[in-house]
Amino acid sequence: MSKRNLLYLAMLATAAVWGGAFVVMKDSLEQQDV
């Protein structure tokens, strides 16, 4: 695997984790009635 592909994969994984965490936090914030 080339370095460019590895970098692309790392960015994609980061975006997926960040997006997933955002969805989870959004749900819990709605339940808290902030």
N, C-alpha and C positions, 0 to 999 in steps of 0.2 A: 504494500500500500504506500502510495506516495505521500509526501508531507502535506501537499495541498489537499488531498482527499481527507487526511487525518484532521486537518484544521477545519475543513468543511463539516466533517462529522461532529467535531467537538462543538462547533457553533450551533449546529442543528440540535444536538442533545441539550445544550444550554437553553436554547429557545423553548424546547419542549418542556423542560423541567420548570422554567420560569413561568411559562403559560399555565402549566398544570397547577403550580403553587398559587398563581393568581386566582384561578377558578376556585380553588379550595378556600382561599382567604375571603373571596367575595361571598361565598355561601355562608361562612361563619360570621362575617360582618353583618349580613342581612339578618341572621338569627339573633344578634346581640341588640338590635334596635339602637344603633348609634345615633 
